[in-house]
Amino acid sequence: MSLAEQQDWTLQAQCRGMEDALFPDGKDQKRARQLCSGCPVQAVCLAEALDNRIEWGVWGGMTERERRRLLKEREEITSWREVLCAD
């Protein structure tokens, strides 16, 4: 993925313009995760959150709790973008 594509992935996101929906209270997380289903940049979004240790919101279809667990289970991974977005 080129630098321009890396910077512009948010423009392709299904949730573009609906950022508030991605930072829900616990009971609304399922609805937020549904926004990610089928998104063309879901993997890039998730990699962004994992690589940057973003603690809040739903990113790439995963809640903050799910991302924390994944990071703990796979501590050896240094670049989630390389793992999730390999062409």
HTML snippet that shows the backbone in 3Dmol.js (N, CA, C, O; Angstrom):
<script src="https://3Dmol.org/build/3Dmol-min.js"></script>
<div id="view" style="width:600px;height:400px;position:relative"></div>
<script>
const pdb = `
ATOM      1  N   MET A   1       0.852  -1.176   0.000  1.00  0.00           N
ATOM      2  CA  MET A   1       0.000   0.000   0.000  1.00  0.00           C
ATOM      3  C   MET A   1       0.897   1.238   0.000  1.00  0.00           C
ATOM      4  O   MET A   1       1.814   1.347   0.813  1.00  0.00           O
ATOM      5  N   SER A   2       0.629   2.159  -0.907  1.00  0.00           N
ATOM      6  CA  SER A   2       1.434   3.369  -1.012  1.00  0.00           C
ATOM      7  C   SER A   2       1.148   4.305   0.159  1.00  0.00           C
ATOM      8  O   SER A   2       0.158   4.145   0.872  1.00  0.00           O
ATOM      9  N   LEU A   3       2.030   5.283   0.343  1.00  0.00           N
ATOM     10  CA  LEU A   3       1.849   6.249   1.417  1.00  0.00           C
ATOM     11  C   LEU A   3       0.538   7.006   1.250  1.00  0.00           C
ATOM     12  O   LEU A   3      -0.171   7.243   2.228  1.00  0.00           O
ATOM     13  N   ALA A   4       0.213   7.386   0.024  1.00  0.00           N
ATOM     14  CA  ALA A   4      -1.043   8.104  -0.230  1.00  0.00           C
ATOM     15  C   ALA A   4      -2.245   7.247   0.147  1.00  0.00           C
ATOM     16  O   ALA A   4      -3.204   7.742   0.740  1.00  0.00           O
ATOM     17  N   GLU A   5      -2.193   5.963  -0.197  1.00  0.00           N
ATOM     18  CA  GLU A   5      -3.295   5.057   0.156  1.00  0.00           C
ATOM     19  C   GLU A   5      -3.398   4.892   1.662  1.00  0.00           C
ATOM     20  O   GLU A   5      -4.499   4.819   2.208  1.00  0.00           O
ATOM     21  N   GLN A   6      -2.254   4.834   2.336  1.00  0.00           N
ATOM     22  CA  GLN A   6      -2.261   4.704   3.785  1.00  0.00           C
ATOM     23  C   GLN A   6      -2.900   5.921   4.436  1.00  0.00           C
ATOM     24  O   GLN A   6      -3.613   5.792   5.431  1.00  0.00           O
ATOM     25  N   GLN A   7      -2.651   7.089   3.886  1.00  0.00           N
ATOM     26  CA  GLN A   7      -3.189   8.315   4.452  1.00  0.00           C
ATOM     27  C   GLN A   7      -4.660   8.515   4.103  1.00  0.00           C
ATOM     28  O   GLN A   7      -5.389   9.159   4.858  1.00  0.00           O
ATOM     29  N   ASP A   8      -5.104   7.978   2.981  1.00  0.00           N
ATOM     30  CA  ASP A   8      -6.462   8.219   2.510  1.00  0.00           C
ATOM     31  C   ASP A   8      -7.434   7.069   2.769  1.00  0.00           C
ATOM     32  O   ASP A   8      -8.563   7.108   2.279  1.00  0.00           O
ATOM     33  N   TRP A   9      -7.032   6.062   3.515  1.00  0.00           N
ATOM     34  CA  TRP A   9      -7.918   4.918   3.720  1.00  0.00           C
ATOM     35  C   TRP A   9      -9.220   5.335   4.394  1.00  0.00           C
ATOM     36  O   TRP A   9     -10.261   4.723   4.156  1.00  0.00           O
ATOM     37  N   THR A  10      -9.174   6.362   5.227  1.00  0.00           N
ATOM     38  CA  THR A  10     -10.387   6.783   5.929  1.00  0.00           C
ATOM     39  C   THR A  10     -11.451   7.308   4.971  1.00  0.00           C
ATOM     40  O   THR A  10     -12.640   7.276   5.289  1.00  0.00           O
ATOM     41  N   LEU A  11     -11.036   7.789   3.805  1.00  0.00           N
ATOM     42  CA  LEU A  11     -11.999   8.287   2.826  1.00  0.00           C
ATOM     43  C   LEU A  11     -12.823   7.163   2.214  1.00  0.00           C
ATOM     44  O   LEU A  11     -13.905   7.403   1.680  1.00  0.00           O
ATOM     45  N   GLN A  12     -12.311   5.933   2.289  1.00  0.00           N
ATOM     46  CA  GLN A  12     -13.006   4.773   1.733  1.00  0.00           C
ATOM     47  C   GLN A  12     -13.835   4.023   2.783  1.00  0.00           C
ATOM     48  O   GLN A  12     -14.551   3.079   2.449  1.00  0.00           O
ATOM     49  N   ALA A  13     -13.740   4.434   4.025  1.00  0.00           N
ATOM     50  CA  ALA A  13     -14.412   3.721   5.114  1.00  0.00           C
ATOM     51  C   ALA A  13     -15.929   3.897   5.056  1.00  0.00           C
ATOM     52  O   ALA A  13     -16.426   4.991   4.789  1.00  0.00           O
ATOM     53  N   GLN A  14     -16.645   2.826   5.305  1.00  0.00           N
ATOM     54  CA  GLN A  14     -18.115   2.879   5.342  1.00  0.00           C
ATOM     55  C   GLN A  14     -18.617   3.811   6.442  1.00  0.00           C
ATOM     56  O   GLN A  14     -19.716   4.356   6.339  1.00  0.00           O
ATOM     57  N   CYS A  15     -17.830   3.995   7.478  1.00  0.00           N
ATOM     58  CA  CYS A  15     -18.243   4.815   8.619  1.00  0.00           C
ATOM     59  C   CYS A  15     -17.858   6.283   8.456  1.00  0.00           C
ATOM     60  O   CYS A  15     -18.087   7.084   9.362  1.00  0.00           O
ATOM     61  N   ARG A  16     -17.284   6.641   7.326  1.00  0.00           N
ATOM     62  CA  ARG A  16     -16.845   8.025   7.122  1.00  0.00           C
ATOM     63  C   ARG A  16     -17.993   8.983   7.403  1.00  0.00           C
ATOM     64  O   ARG A  16     -19.087   8.845   6.856  1.00  0.00           O
ATOM     65  N   GLY A  17     -17.727   9.942   8.254  1.00  0.00           N
ATOM     66  CA  GLY A  17     -18.740  10.917   8.624  1.00  0.00           C
ATOM     67  C   GLY A  17     -19.634  10.475   9.769  1.00  0.00           C
ATOM     68  O   GLY A  17     -20.500  11.233  10.205  1.00  0.00           O
ATOM     69  N   MET A  18     -19.436   9.262  10.260  1.00  0.00           N
ATOM     70  CA  MET A  18     -20.262   8.746  11.357  1.00  0.00           C
ATOM     71  C   MET A  18     -19.386   8.393  12.558  1.00  0.00           C
ATOM     72  O   MET A  18     -19.668   7.422  13.261  1.00  0.00           O
ATOM     73  N   GLU A  19     -18.342   9.156  12.798  1.00  0.00           N
ATOM     74  CA  GLU A  19     -17.372   8.838  13.833  1.00  0.00           C
ATOM     75  C   GLU A  19     -18.001   8.637  15.208  1.00  0.00           C
ATOM     76  O   GLU A  19     -17.558   7.771  15.962  1.00  0.00           O
ATOM     77  N   ASP A  20     -19.020   9.414  15.545  1.00  0.00           N
ATOM     78  CA  ASP A  20     -19.660   9.270  16.859  1.00  0.00           C
ATOM     79  C   ASP A  20     -20.238   7.877  17.063  1.00  0.00           C
ATOM     80  O   ASP A  20     -20.278   7.387  18.191  1.00  0.00           O
ATOM     81  N   ALA A  21     -20.680   7.238  15.998  1.00  0.00           N
ATOM     82  CA  ALA A  21     -21.266   5.897  16.099  1.00  0.00           C
ATOM     83  C   ALA A  21     -20.222   4.853  16.469  1.00  0.00           C
ATOM     84  O   ALA A  21     -20.575   3.762  16.916  1.00  0.00           O
ATOM     85  N   LEU A  22     -18.948   5.167  16.290  1.00  0.00           N
ATOM     86  CA  LEU A  22     -17.885   4.198  16.543  1.00  0.00           C
ATOM     87  C   LEU A  22     -17.291   4.302  17.940  1.00  0.00           C
ATOM     88  O   LEU A  22     -16.340   3.593  18.269  1.00  0.00           O
ATOM     89  N   PHE A  23     -17.843   5.174  18.750  1.00  0.00           N
ATOM     90  CA  PHE A  23     -17.396   5.318  20.132  1.00  0.00           C
ATOM     91  C   PHE A  23     -18.600   5.176  21.063  1.00  0.00           C
ATOM     92  O   PHE A  23     -18.922   6.087  21.825  1.00  0.00           O
ATOM     93  N   PRO A  24     -19.259   4.014  20.986  1.00  0.00           N
ATOM     94  CA  PRO A  24     -20.514   3.800  21.710  1.00  0.00           C
ATOM     95  C   PRO A  24     -20.305   3.361  23.152  1.00  0.00           C
ATOM     96  O   PRO A  24     -19.212   2.970  23.561  1.00  0.00           O
ATOM     97  N   ASP A  25     -21.402   3.443  23.909  1.00  0.00           N
ATOM     98  CA  ASP A  25     -21.446   2.803  25.217  1.00  0.00           C
ATOM     99  C   ASP A  25     -21.464   1.306  24.969  1.00  0.00           C
ATOM    100  O   ASP A  25     -21.757   0.861  23.859  1.00  0.00           O
ATOM    101  N   GLY A  26     -21.156   0.532  25.986  1.00  0.00           N
ATOM    102  CA  GLY A  26     -21.060  -0.916  25.853  1.00  0.00           C
ATOM    103  C   GLY A  26     -22.224  -1.570  25.149  1.00  0.00           C
ATOM    104  O   GLY A  26     -22.021  -2.440  24.303  1.00  0.00           O
ATOM    105  N   LYS A  27     -23.440  -1.171  25.477  1.00  0.00           N
ATOM    106  CA  LYS A  27     -24.617  -1.831  24.911  1.00  0.00           C
ATOM    107  C   LYS A  27     -24.789  -1.562  23.414  1.00  0.00           C
ATOM    108  O   LYS A  27     -25.481  -2.319  22.733  1.00  0.00           O
ATOM    109  N   ASP A  28     -24.186  -0.525  22.905  1.00  0.00           N
ATOM    110  CA  ASP A  28     -24.326  -0.184  21.491  1.00  0.00           C
ATOM    111  C   ASP A  28     -23.136  -0.630  20.641  1.00  0.00           C
ATOM    112  O   ASP A  28     -23.068  -0.310  19.454  1.00  0.00           O
ATOM    113  N   GLN A  29     -22.204  -1.364  21.238  1.00  0.00           N
ATOM    114  CA  GLN A  29     -21.020  -1.783  20.489  1.00  0.00           C
ATOM    115  C   GLN A  29     -21.362  -2.721  19.341  1.00  0.00           C
ATOM    116  O   GLN A  29     -20.711  -2.681  18.297  1.00  0.00           O
ATOM    117  N   LYS A  30     -22.363  -3.554  19.516  1.00  0.00           N
ATOM    118  CA  LYS A  30     -22.737  -4.486  18.448  1.00  0.00           C
ATOM    119  C   LYS A  30     -23.152  -3.718  17.196  1.00  0.00           C
ATOM    120  O   LYS A  30     -22.765  -4.082  16.086  1.00  0.00           O
ATOM    121  N   ARG A  31     -23.921  -2.680  17.369  1.00  0.00           N
ATOM    122  CA  ARG A  31     -24.358  -1.863  16.237  1.00  0.00           C
ATOM    123  C   ARG A  31     -23.154  -1.214  15.553  1.00  0.00           C
ATOM    124  O   ARG A  31     -23.080  -1.162  14.325  1.00  0.00           O
ATOM    125  N   ALA A  32     -22.229  -0.729  16.346  1.00  0.00           N
ATOM    126  CA  ALA A  32     -21.031  -0.105  15.783  1.00  0.00           C
ATOM    127  C   ALA A  32     -20.210  -1.121  14.996  1.00  0.00           C
ATOM    128  O   ALA A  32     -19.689  -0.806  13.926  1.00  0.00           O
ATOM    129  N   ARG A  33     -20.096  -2.331  15.517  1.00  0.00           N
ATOM    130  CA  ARG A  33     -19.334  -3.375  14.828  1.00  0.00           C
ATOM    131  C   ARG A  33     -19.981  -3.742  13.497  1.00  0.00           C
ATOM    132  O   ARG A  33     -19.283  -4.105  12.550  1.00  0.00           O
ATOM    133  N   GLN A  34     -21.300  -3.651  13.416  1.00  0.00           N
ATOM    134  CA  GLN A  34     -21.999  -3.970  12.174  1.00  0.00           C
ATOM    135  C   GLN A  34     -21.638  -2.990  11.067  1.00  0.00           C
ATOM    136  O   GLN A  34     -21.660  -3.350   9.890  1.00  0.00           O
ATOM    137  N   LEU A  35     -21.305  -1.755  11.431  1.00  0.00           N
ATOM    138  CA  LEU A  35     -20.878  -0.777  10.427  1.00  0.00           C
ATOM    139  C   LEU A  35     -19.610  -1.246   9.710  1.00  0.00           C
ATOM    140  O   LEU A  35     -19.391  -0.924   8.542  1.00  0.00           O
ATOM    141  N   CYS A  36     -18.791  -2.002  10.414  1.00  0.00           N
ATOM    142  CA  CYS A  36     -17.515  -2.465   9.854  1.00  0.00           C
ATOM    143  C   CYS A  36     -17.680  -3.648   8.903  1.00  0.00           C
ATOM    144  O   CYS A  36     -16.815  -3.900   8.064  1.00  0.00           O
ATOM    145  N   SER A  37     -18.760  -4.353   9.032  1.00  0.00           N
ATOM    146  CA  SER A  37     -18.966  -5.550   8.227  1.00  0.00           C
ATOM    147  C   SER A  37     -19.000  -5.195   6.745  1.00  0.00           C
ATOM    148  O   SER A  37     -19.824  -4.393   6.307  1.00  0.00           O
ATOM    149  N   GLY A  38     -18.111  -5.790   5.994  1.00  0.00           N
ATOM    150  CA  GLY A  38     -18.061  -5.546   4.557  1.00  0.00           C
ATOM    151  C   GLY A  38     -17.350  -4.272   4.143  1.00  0.00           C
ATOM    152  O   GLY A  38     -17.321  -3.940   2.958  1.00  0.00           O
ATOM    153  N   CYS A  39     -16.780  -3.559   5.089  1.00  0.00           N
ATOM    154  CA  CYS A  39     -16.072  -2.320   4.764  1.00  0.00           C
ATOM    155  C   CYS A  39     -14.803  -2.646   3.975  1.00  0.00           C
ATOM    156  O   CYS A  39     -14.065  -3.555   4.354  1.00  0.00           O
ATOM    157  N   PRO A  40     -14.537  -1.923   2.889  1.00  0.00           N
ATOM    158  CA  PRO A  40     -13.366  -2.229   2.065  1.00  0.00           C
ATOM    159  C   PRO A  40     -12.030  -1.958   2.757  1.00  0.00           C
ATOM    160  O   PRO A  40     -10.997  -2.453   2.305  1.00  0.00           O
ATOM    161  N   VAL A  41     -12.031  -1.197   3.823  1.00  0.00           N
ATOM    162  CA  VAL A  41     -10.778  -0.887   4.526  1.00  0.00           C
ATOM    163  C   VAL A  41     -10.780  -1.408   5.962  1.00  0.00           C
ATOM    164  O   VAL A  41     -10.060  -0.890   6.815  1.00  0.00           O
ATOM    165  N   GLN A  42     -11.577  -2.419   6.220  1.00  0.00           N
ATOM    166  CA  GLN A  42     -11.684  -2.958   7.579  1.00  0.00           C
ATOM    167  C   GLN A  42     -10.328  -3.414   8.121  1.00  0.00           C
ATOM    168  O   GLN A  42      -9.993  -3.114   9.267  1.00  0.00           O
ATOM    169  N   ALA A  43      -9.549  -4.128   7.321  1.00  0.00           N
ATOM    170  CA  ALA A  43      -8.248  -4.628   7.779  1.00  0.00           C
ATOM    171  C   ALA A  43      -7.276  -3.485   8.060  1.00  0.00           C
ATOM    172  O   ALA A  43      -6.542  -3.523   9.047  1.00  0.00           O
ATOM    173  N   VAL A  44      -7.268  -2.476   7.204  1.00  0.00           N
ATOM    174  CA  VAL A  44      -6.383  -1.324   7.396  1.00  0.00           C
ATOM    175  C   VAL A  44      -6.769  -0.575   8.664  1.00  0.00           C
ATOM    176  O   VAL A  44      -5.905  -0.141   9.426  1.00  0.00           O
ATOM    177  N   CYS A  45      -8.052  -0.428   8.882  1.00  0.00           N
ATOM    178  CA  CYS A  45      -8.568   0.252  10.070  1.00  0.00           C
ATOM    179  C   CYS A  45      -8.139  -0.483  11.340  1.00  0.00           C
ATOM    180  O   CYS A  45      -7.659   0.132  12.293  1.00  0.00           O
ATOM    181  N   LEU A  46      -8.316  -1.792  11.338  1.00  0.00           N
ATOM    182  CA  LEU A  46      -7.925  -2.586  12.498  1.00  0.00           C
ATOM    183  C   LEU A  46      -6.419  -2.499  12.726  1.00  0.00           C
ATOM    184  O   LEU A  46      -5.972  -2.352  13.864  1.00  0.00           O
ATOM    185  N   ALA A  47      -5.639  -2.589  11.658  1.00  0.00           N
ATOM    186  CA  ALA A  47      -4.186  -2.481  11.780  1.00  0.00           C
ATOM    187  C   ALA A  47      -3.781  -1.130  12.358  1.00  0.00           C
ATOM    188  O   ALA A  47      -2.868  -1.054  13.180  1.00  0.00           O
ATOM    189  N   GLU A  48      -4.447  -0.079  11.937  1.00  0.00           N
ATOM    190  CA  GLU A  48      -4.173   1.271  12.453  1.00  0.00           C
ATOM    191  C   GLU A  48      -4.371   1.314  13.966  1.00  0.00           C
ATOM    192  O   GLU A  48      -3.536   1.847  14.696  1.00  0.00           O
ATOM    193  N   ALA A  49      -5.470   0.755  14.421  1.00  0.00           N
ATOM    194  CA  ALA A  49      -5.769   0.756  15.856  1.00  0.00           C
ATOM    195  C   ALA A  49      -4.775  -0.096  16.636  1.00  0.00           C
ATOM    196  O   ALA A  49      -4.327   0.301  17.712  1.00  0.00           O
ATOM    197  N   LEU A  50      -4.430  -1.255  16.103  1.00  0.00           N
ATOM    198  CA  LEU A  50      -3.502  -2.147  16.801  1.00  0.00           C
ATOM    199  C   LEU A  50      -2.082  -1.587  16.810  1.00  0.00           C
ATOM    200  O   LEU A  50      -1.417  -1.609  17.846  1.00  0.00           O
ATOM    201  N   ASP A  51      -1.614  -1.089  15.679  1.00  0.00           N
ATOM    202  CA  ASP A  51      -0.251  -0.550  15.605  1.00  0.00           C
ATOM    203  C   ASP A  51      -0.073   0.689  16.473  1.00  0.00           C
ATOM    204  O   ASP A  51       1.015   0.930  16.996  1.00  0.00           O
ATOM    205  N   ASN A  52      -1.123   1.465  16.627  1.00  0.00           N
ATOM    206  CA  ASN A  52      -1.040   2.710  17.391  1.00  0.00           C
ATOM    207  C   ASN A  52      -1.623   2.597  18.793  1.00  0.00           C
ATOM    208  O   ASN A  52      -1.741   3.587  19.514  1.00  0.00           O
ATOM    209  N   ARG A  53      -1.984   1.376  19.164  1.00  0.00           N
ATOM    210  CA  ARG A  53      -2.517   1.096  20.509  1.00  0.00           C
ATOM    211  C   ARG A  53      -3.669   2.041  20.871  1.00  0.00           C
ATOM    212  O   ARG A  53      -3.721   2.587  21.973  1.00  0.00           O
ATOM    213  N   ILE A  54      -4.581   2.219  19.925  1.00  0.00           N
ATOM    214  CA  ILE A  54      -5.749   3.067  20.157  1.00  0.00           C
ATOM    215  C   ILE A  54      -6.672   2.351  21.132  1.00  0.00           C
ATOM    216  O   ILE A  54      -7.078   1.213  20.892  1.00  0.00           O
ATOM    217  N   GLU A  55      -6.995   3.010  22.215  1.00  0.00           N
ATOM    218  CA  GLU A  55      -7.710   2.362  23.311  1.00  0.00           C
ATOM    219  C   GLU A  55      -9.223   2.489  23.249  1.00  0.00           C
ATOM    220  O   GLU A  55      -9.921   1.714  23.902  1.00  0.00           O
ATOM    221  N   TRP A  56      -9.744   3.420  22.501  1.00  0.00           N
ATOM    222  CA  TRP A  56     -11.183   3.682  22.552  1.00  0.00           C
ATOM    223  C   TRP A  56     -11.862   3.404  21.228  1.00  0.00           C
ATOM    224  O   TRP A  56     -11.266   3.559  20.162  1.00  0.00           O
ATOM    225  N   GLY A  57     -13.110   2.995  21.306  1.00  0.00           N
ATOM    226  CA  GLY A  57     -13.940   2.845  20.121  1.00  0.00           C
ATOM    227  C   GLY A  57     -13.825   1.508  19.421  1.00  0.00           C
ATOM    228  O   GLY A  57     -13.024   0.648  19.786  1.00  0.00           O
ATOM    229  N   VAL A  58     -14.650   1.368  18.410  1.00  0.00           N
ATOM    230  CA  VAL A  58     -14.645   0.183  17.554  1.00  0.00           C
ATOM    231  C   VAL A  58     -13.824   0.525  16.318  1.00  0.00           C
ATOM    232  O   VAL A  58     -14.095   1.509  15.629  1.00  0.00           O
ATOM    233  N   TRP A  59     -12.828  -0.295  16.052  1.00  0.00           N
ATOM    234  CA  TRP A  59     -11.948  -0.106  14.897  1.00  0.00           C
ATOM    235  C   TRP A  59     -11.840  -1.437  14.176  1.00  0.00           C
ATOM    236  O   TRP A  59     -11.546  -2.454  14.804  1.00  0.00           O
ATOM    237  N   GLY A  60     -12.069  -1.450  12.892  1.00  0.00           N
ATOM    238  CA  GLY A  60     -11.933  -2.679  12.119  1.00  0.00           C
ATOM    239  C   GLY A  60     -12.813  -3.809  12.625  1.00  0.00           C
ATOM    240  O   GLY A  60     -12.482  -4.983  12.459  1.00  0.00           O
ATOM    241  N   GLY A  61     -13.917  -3.459  13.234  1.00  0.00           N
ATOM    242  CA  GLY A  61     -14.857  -4.464  13.721  1.00  0.00           C
ATOM    243  C   GLY A  61     -14.547  -5.026  15.091  1.00  0.00           C
ATOM    244  O   GLY A  61     -15.230  -5.940  15.553  1.00  0.00           O
ATOM    245  N   MET A  62     -13.527  -4.497  15.752  1.00  0.00           N
ATOM    246  CA  MET A  62     -13.161  -4.998  17.074  1.00  0.00           C
ATOM    247  C   MET A  62     -13.314  -3.915  18.133  1.00  0.00           C
ATOM    248  O   MET A  62     -12.996  -2.747  17.907  1.00  0.00           O
ATOM    249  N   THR A  63     -13.805  -4.329  19.286  1.00  0.00           N
ATOM    250  CA  THR A  63     -13.925  -3.414  20.420  1.00  0.00           C
ATOM    251  C   THR A  63     -12.565  -3.240  21.081  1.00  0.00           C
ATOM    252  O   THR A  63     -11.618  -3.973  20.794  1.00  0.00           O
ATOM    253  N   GLU A  64     -12.488  -2.259  21.970  1.00  0.00           N
ATOM    254  CA  GLU A  64     -11.221  -2.042  22.677  1.00  0.00           C
ATOM    255  C   GLU A  64     -10.815  -3.271  23.495  1.00  0.00           C
ATOM    256  O   GLU A  64      -9.630  -3.596  23.571  1.00  0.00           O
ATOM    257  N   ARG A  65     -11.763  -3.940  24.091  1.00  0.00           N
ATOM    258  CA  ARG A  65     -11.462  -5.148  24.876  1.00  0.00           C
ATOM    259  C   ARG A  65     -10.900  -6.253  23.974  1.00  0.00           C
ATOM    260  O   ARG A  65      -9.929  -6.919  24.332  1.00  0.00           O
ATOM    261  N   GLU A  66     -11.508  -6.438  22.822  1.00  0.00           N
ATOM    262  CA  GLU A  66     -11.028  -7.467  21.886  1.00  0.00           C
ATOM    263  C   GLU A  66      -9.625  -7.151  21.382  1.00  0.00           C
ATOM    264  O   GLU A  66      -8.793  -8.047  21.244  1.00  0.00           O
ATOM    265  N   ARG A  67      -9.366  -5.872  21.108  1.00  0.00           N
ATOM    266  CA  ARG A  67      -8.037  -5.482  20.640  1.00  0.00           C
ATOM    267  C   ARG A  67      -6.985  -5.675  21.728  1.00  0.00           C
ATOM    268  O   ARG A  67      -5.883  -6.145  21.446  1.00  0.00           O
ATOM    269  N   ARG A  68      -7.315  -5.318  22.964  1.00  0.00           N
ATOM    270  CA  ARG A  68      -6.368  -5.523  24.066  1.00  0.00           C
ATOM    271  C   ARG A  68      -6.007  -6.997  24.210  1.00  0.00           C
ATOM    272  O   ARG A  68      -4.841  -7.349  24.385  1.00  0.00           O
ATOM    273  N   ARG A  69      -7.021  -7.847  24.133  1.00  0.00           N
ATOM    274  CA  ARG A  69      -6.780  -9.287  24.253  1.00  0.00           C
ATOM    275  C   ARG A  69      -5.884  -9.779  23.111  1.00  0.00           C
ATOM    276  O   ARG A  69      -4.951 -10.547  23.345  1.00  0.00           O
ATOM    277  N   LEU A  70      -6.159  -9.347  21.895  1.00  0.00           N
ATOM    278  CA  LEU A  70      -5.360  -9.753  20.744  1.00  0.00           C
ATOM    279  C   LEU A  70      -3.910  -9.282  20.884  1.00  0.00           C
ATOM    280  O   LEU A  70      -2.980 -10.039  20.606  1.00  0.00           O
ATOM    281  N   LEU A  71      -3.725  -8.054  21.308  1.00  0.00           N
ATOM    282  CA  LEU A  71      -2.373  -7.530  21.492  1.00  0.00           C
ATOM    283  C   LEU A  71      -1.609  -8.329  22.544  1.00  0.00           C
ATOM    284  O   LEU A  71      -0.415  -8.589  22.392  1.00  0.00           O
ATOM    285  N   LYS A  72      -2.292  -8.709  23.589  1.00  0.00           N
ATOM    286  CA  LYS A  72      -1.653  -9.494  24.647  1.00  0.00           C
ATOM    287  C   LYS A  72      -1.303 -10.899  24.155  1.00  0.00           C
ATOM    288  O   LYS A  72      -0.237 -11.428  24.468  1.00  0.00           O
ATOM    289  N   GLU A  73      -2.207 -11.492  23.387  1.00  0.00           N
ATOM    290  CA  GLU A  73      -1.982 -12.847  22.874  1.00  0.00           C
ATOM    291  C   GLU A  73      -0.892 -12.903  21.808  1.00  0.00           C
ATOM    292  O   GLU A  73      -0.215 -13.920  21.661  1.00  0.00           O
ATOM    293  N   ARG A  74      -0.725 -11.820  21.074  1.00  0.00           N
ATOM    294  CA  ARG A  74       0.217 -11.807  19.938  1.00  0.00           C
ATOM    295  C   ARG A  74       1.262 -10.697  20.108  1.00  0.00           C
ATOM    296  O   ARG A  74       1.477  -9.892  19.202  1.00  0.00           O
ATOM    297  N   GLU A  75       1.898 -10.668  21.260  1.00  0.00           N
ATOM    298  CA  GLU A  75       2.890  -9.637  21.569  1.00  0.00           C
ATOM    299  C   GLU A  75       4.059  -9.608  20.591  1.00  0.00           C
ATOM    300  O   GLU A  75       4.724  -8.582  20.443  1.00  0.00           O
ATOM    301  N   GLU A  76       4.310 -10.732  19.923  1.00  0.00           N
ATOM    302  CA  GLU A  76       5.456 -10.816  19.017  1.00  0.00           C
ATOM    303  C   GLU A  76       5.259 -10.023  17.727  1.00  0.00           C
ATOM    304  O   GLU A  76       6.230  -9.756  17.018  1.00  0.00           O
ATOM    305  N   ILE A  77       4.044  -9.648  17.417  1.00  0.00           N
ATOM    306  CA  ILE A  77       3.778  -8.921  16.170  1.00  0.00           C
ATOM    307  C   ILE A  77       4.161  -7.455  16.344  1.00  0.00           C
ATOM    308  O   ILE A  77       3.676  -6.776  17.249  1.00  0.00           O
ATOM    309  N   THR A  78       5.036  -6.981  15.467  1.00  0.00           N
ATOM    310  CA  THR A  78       5.495  -5.593  15.545  1.00  0.00           C
ATOM    311  C   THR A  78       4.805  -4.689  14.533  1.00  0.00           C
ATOM    312  O   THR A  78       4.801  -3.468  14.693  1.00  0.00           O
ATOM    313  N   SER A  79       4.222  -5.279  13.492  1.00  0.00           N
ATOM    314  CA  SER A  79       3.495  -4.489  12.493  1.00  0.00           C
ATOM    315  C   SER A  79       2.218  -5.221  12.103  1.00  0.00           C
ATOM    316  O   SER A  79       2.246  -6.180  11.333  1.00  0.00           O
ATOM    317  N   TRP A  80       1.122  -4.761  12.637  1.00  0.00           N
ATOM    318  CA  TRP A  80      -0.166  -5.361  12.292  1.00  0.00           C
ATOM    319  C   TRP A  80      -0.536  -5.050  10.852  1.00  0.00           C
ATOM    320  O   TRP A  80      -1.229  -5.839  10.208  1.00  0.00           O
ATOM    321  N   ARG A  81      -0.087  -3.918  10.342  1.00  0.00           N
ATOM    322  CA  ARG A  81      -0.371  -3.572   8.943  1.00  0.00           C
ATOM    323  C   ARG A  81       0.246  -4.613   8.011  1.00  0.00           C
ATOM    324  O   ARG A  81      -0.378  -5.019   7.031  1.00  0.00           O
ATOM    325  N   GLU A  82       1.465  -5.043   8.317  1.00  0.00           N
ATOM    326  CA  GLU A  82       2.104  -6.070   7.492  1.00  0.00           C
ATOM    327  C   GLU A  82       1.351  -7.394   7.574  1.00  0.00           C
ATOM    328  O   GLU A  82       1.237  -8.107   6.577  1.00  0.00           O
ATOM    329  N   VAL A  83       0.848  -7.718   8.739  1.00  0.00           N
ATOM    330  CA  VAL A  83       0.139  -8.989   8.934  1.00  0.00           C
ATOM    331  C   VAL A  83      -1.244  -8.962   8.291  1.00  0.00           C
ATOM    332  O   VAL A  83      -1.620  -9.894   7.580  1.00  0.00           O
ATOM    333  N   LEU A  84      -1.992  -7.905   8.538  1.00  0.00           N
ATOM    334  CA  LEU A  84      -3.388  -7.847   8.102  1.00  0.00           C
ATOM    335  C   LEU A  84      -3.583  -7.332   6.680  1.00  0.00           C
ATOM    336  O   LEU A  84      -4.602  -7.619   6.052  1.00  0.00           O
ATOM    337  N   CYS A  85      -2.627  -6.584   6.174  1.00  0.00           N
ATOM    338  CA  CYS A  85      -2.823  -5.926   4.877  1.00  0.00           C
ATOM    339  C   CYS A  85      -1.829  -6.389   3.828  1.00  0.00           C
ATOM    340  O   CYS A  85      -1.625  -5.707   2.824  1.00  0.00           O
ATOM    341  N   ALA A  86      -1.217  -7.522   4.043  1.00  0.00           N
ATOM    342  CA  ALA A  86      -0.249  -8.041   3.069  1.00  0.00           C
ATOM    343  C   ALA A  86      -0.961  -8.344   1.759  1.00  0.00           C
ATOM    344  O   ALA A  86      -2.014  -8.981   1.743  1.00  0.00           O
ATOM    345  N   ASP A  87      -0.383  -7.885   0.680  1.00  0.00           N
ATOM    346  CA  ASP A  87      -0.980  -8.108  -0.653  1.00  0.00           C
ATOM    347  C   ASP A  87      -0.573  -9.419  -1.222  1.00  0.00           C
ATOM    348  O   ASP A  87      -0.982  -9.764  -2.330  1.00  0.00           O
TER     349      ASP A  87
END
`;
const viewer = $3Dmol.createViewer("view");
viewer.addModel(pdb, "pdb");
viewer.setStyle({}, {cartoon: {color: "spectrum"}});
viewer.zoomTo();
viewer.render();
</script>
